[in-house]
């Protein structure tokens, strides 16, 4: 299992629409929202991995910036050899946002 803490920035005038979009994503919880800033916790779900959800957020046209500020991979996360090595996550964001899970 992976848990990510991210900060997402958008223009204040887009905050309401973006918040509605974000709340529809799997495994996502908005911990705080202030103007154009969101503090978000994302965890793996049956629909998508946390990394895929973060990539989807990053690709959203109203998002100006995302910052990964916390990452946890617990003992139930696949071993590096199972996931294709320790750098397996280093993929193109567009490809990651399309990955099924």
C-alpha positions in Angstrom: 0.0 0.0 0.0 1.2 3.5 -0.8 0.1 6.7 0.7 1.0 10.1 -0.7 0.7 13.6 0.7 0.6 16.2 -2.0 0.0 19.9 -2.3 -1.9 21.1 -5.4 -2.0 24.7 -6.6 -4.5 26.3 -8.9 -5.8 29.8 -9.6 -8.3 30.9 -6.9 -11.0 31.3 -9.5 -10.6 27.6 -10.5 -10.6 26.2 -6.9 -14.2 25.3 -6.6 -14.4 23.4 -9.9 -11.1 21.7 -9.2 -12.2 20.6 -5.8 -15.3 18.9 -7.3 -13.1 17.1 -9.8 -10.7 16.0 -7.1 -13.3 14.7 -4.7 -14.4 12.3 -7.5 -11.0 10.6 -7.7 -10.5 7.2 -6.0 -8.5 7.0 -2.7 -8.3 10.8 -2.3 -9.0 12.9 0.7 -8.7 16.7 0.8 -7.2 17.5 4.1 -7.3 21.3 3.7 -8.3 23.8 1.0 -7.5 27.5 1.0 -8.1 29.6 -2.0 -6.0 28.0 -4.7 -4.1 25.5 -2.5 -5.1 22.0 -1.5 -3.5 19.6 0.9 -4.4 16.1 -0.3 -3.8 12.6 1.0 -4.0 9.9 -1.7 -3.8 6.1 -1.1 -3.9 3.1 -3.3 -7.4 2.0 -4.2 -9.0 -0.9 -6.1 -9.5 1.6 -9.0 -6.0 3.1 -9.2 -2.6 3.3 -7.5 -1.8 6.4 -5.5 0.9 7.3 -8.1 -1.6 7.0 -11.0 -4.1 9.3 -9.1 -1.3 11.8 -8.5 -0.3 11.7 -12.2 -4.0 12.3 -13.2 -4.1 15.3 -10.9 -0.9 16.7 -12.3 -2.2 16.4 -15.9 -5.4 18.3 -15.1 -5.5 21.6 -17.1 -6.5 23.7 -14.1 -3.6 22.5 -11.9 -0.6 24.8 -11.9 1.7 22.8 -9.7 1.8 19.6 -7.6 4.3 18.9 -4.9 4.9 15.5 -3.3 5.6 16.2 0.3 5.1 12.7 1.9 5.3 9.1 0.6 4.8 5.9 2.5 5.1 2.4 1.1 4.1 -0.2 3.7 5.1 -3.8 4.0 2.1 -4.7 1.9 3.5 -2.8 -1.1 5.1 -4.9 -3.8 8.8 -5.5 -3.5 11.1 -3.6 -5.8 11.8 -6.8 -7.8 8.1 -7.4 -8.3 7.5 -3.9 -9.5 10.3 -4.0 -12.1 13.0 -2.4 -9.9 13.3 0.5 -7.6 13.0 3.0 -10.6 9.9 1.4 -12.0 7.8 4.4 -10.9 9.8 6.7 -13.1 7.5 6.7 -16.1 6.0 9.4 -18.2 3.2 11.1 -16.3 0.7 10.7 -19.1 1.4 6.9 -19.2 1.1 6.7 -15.4 -2.2 8.5 -15.3 -3.6 5.9 -17.8 -2.3 2.9 -15.9 -5.2 0.7 -14.7 -3.6 0.2 -11.2 
